[in-house]
C-alpha cells in the first residue's frame, strides 16, 4: 500500500539531504463526530491545486474508500484520483491524526509516522510540537521538529467565492535544531463539517472546489 507522504517530512528531508498535492457548496454539510474531518465512506472532495512557478492549475479529487485497521486503530482511507496516493486519517478527543509512510524517502524513518495535524480543543494562539527522528547524509541522526500554531479559531473564511463559518487555521513550522531554524512550511484551513478548505505553501495553494458527503 502506498501512503501519501507527510508534506513536512517530504519538504524538509529532501531539502537537507540534497543540500509534491451531489451536494453543492451552498448546502449545509451534516454534522459529523469528527467535525473537521467528515470522512464517511463514499464521500469525496474535489480540490484545485495552483502552482506558483511555473504557473499551473491541477484538479484532483480525494475519495473516502472506507476504513483501514492499523495497529488496532481504525483510520479513514482516502485516495487521490490524480496520483493514486493513499492518506489515512483518524480523530478522537478533539485530536486529528494522519498516518504517513515516508519510508520511500531518502534517509527517512522506515516505520509509518503518526502526526497530529489539528487539535480542535485548543484556543487561538495555542501550540503543540512533534519530533521525528531522521538520518541525514551530512548531519547524521537528528530530530525534525514540527511546531503547530492555531492562527484562526471559530471565524469565517472565503475560498473561491464561498464563505465558510467556524474555520480553524493551523500554521506549521519545521526546524532541525540547531542546524535549521524554524521555517514556515504551510498554513491549512479547516471548516467545521467539511474539513480542509485551503492549504497554502510558498510554492502552491490548494482550495476546495466541490464536495459530496455521504
N, C-alpha and C positions, 0 to 999 in steps of 0.2 A: 504494500500500500504506500502510495506517495502522499506525503503531507505538504500543505502549503507552508513554506518556511516562515518563521517569525521575522518580520521586517527589521527589527532592531538587530538581531543576530546576523542576518544576511549583510546588511549595510556595513556594520562595524567590522565584522570579521573579514569581509572581502577587502575593505579599505586598508586595514592594517596588515593583513597577510600579504597583500600585493603592494605595500608602501614602497530586481524586478518585484502588477496588481490586476375572472379577474376583477382585483379591487383597484380602483383608480386612486391617485394620490389625494383626491379630495375626500375620500371616505375615511371614516374613523376606524382604525385598526382595533380588533378586540383585545381586551386586557389579557396578559399572559403572566404566569407566575414569575417568569424571568422578563420583566418589563422591557429591559434594554437589549434583549436577545430573543425575540419571539420565533424561535427556530423549530416550529412544528412541522412534522413530516408533510411534504408536498408543497410547502411554501417556497417562494423564490423571490429574489431581489435583483433587479437589473440596475447596473451602475454604468456611468461613463467615466473613463479614465483619461484625463487631459494631461499630456506630457508638455513640459515647458520647452525643452530643447532636445531634439528637433520638435517643433510643434506638431502634435498628432493627437487624435482622439480615438479611443477604442471603447467598444461596448462589450460588456460581459455580464453574465447572469450567475448568481450563486443559488444553487438548488439545494434544498434540505432533503437529503436522501433517506434519512432515518436516524437511528441511534446505533452507537457502537460501544461495546463494553471494553474498557482499557484498564487493566489492573483493578478490576472490581468497581470501577467508576463509569457511569454512563455519560457519554458525550453525544451531542448532536453532530451529525456528519453532513458537512456542506461541500458541494462540488462546484468548481468553477468551470463553466461550459466552454471557456476560451482555451484554457490550458489543460483541463482535466485534473488540476491540482485539488487536493482534499484539505479541508480545515475541520478541526474538531473543537467543539465548544461545550462548556457546561456552566451552570451557575448555581448558587446556593448561599443563603445568608447574606445576600447583597453583593457577593463577590462573583465576578465573571472571569472565567478561565479559558485560555486557549492552550491546546497541546500541540507542540510543533516538533516535527522530526527534522533536525538540521544536520544529520549525520552525513549527508551528501556534500556538505561544505568542507572546504579545506580547513583542517585543524579544529573543527567544531566538535562538540560533545557527541558521543555515539548513542547515548540514550535520549529519548524524547524529552524535550524541555517544556515544563509546565509554567505558564506565566499568567499572572492575574492582571488583565488589561483594564479593568474597571472595578471600582468599589462604590456601589450605589449609595451606601450609607455615610460616606464621608461628606464633609461640608466643603464649601468653596474655599480654595486655598490650601486644603489639606493634601498631604503627600504620602506616598509609600515607596518602598525600594525593593528591588530584586537583584540578586547577584548570581551570575552564571559563570562557572569556571570554564575557561577556554585556553587552548595552547596556540601561541603564535610563533611563527618561524623565527622572528628576531628577538622577541621578548620572553619566549618560553611560556611557563604556566602563569597565567594572570587571571584576574576576575573582571568580567564585564559587568558593570553596574548600570542598572536601568532605574531611573527615577521618574515617577509619575506624579503629576500635579493636577488637581481639579481646578480648571480655569473657568468653567461655566457650570452653573447648577440651577435647574428649575426655571430657566428663562427661555425665550424663543430664539429661533434662528431660521433664516430664509435660505433655501437651497434650490437653485434652478427655478426661482419664482414662487416656490411653495413655502408657506410659513408653517414651521413645526413648533409645538409647545413642549414644555418640560424637557429641555435638552441639557445633556451633560457633556462638557468638553474636557478632554484629557490630553495634556501635553506630555510627551515622552522625551526625556533627555538621556543620553548614553555617555558613559565615561569608562576609562580604564586607569584608575589611579595607580601611580602618579603620572602615567605616560600620556594619557589623553584626558584633557579637561572636559567637564560637562558640555555636551553639544546637543542642541535641539535636533531631534530626528523627525518627529511627526506630531501632529495635533489631530485627534479624532473627535468627532461629534456624534453622540448617540441620542436619538429621540425615544421617549417612552412609548412603548407599543410597537416600535419599528426597528430599533437597533441602529446600526451605523448609517448615517445620512451624509457624512462628508469626512474625508481624510486628506490632510494637507502635508506635503513634504516640500523640500526645496526643489525637487525635480518634477513633481506632478501633483494633481488634485483629483480625488475620486469623489463623485457625487451620486447620490441615489436618484435614479431616473423613474422607476416604477416598481411596483411590488405586488405580490399576492400572498396573503396569509391565510392558510387553511384552518 
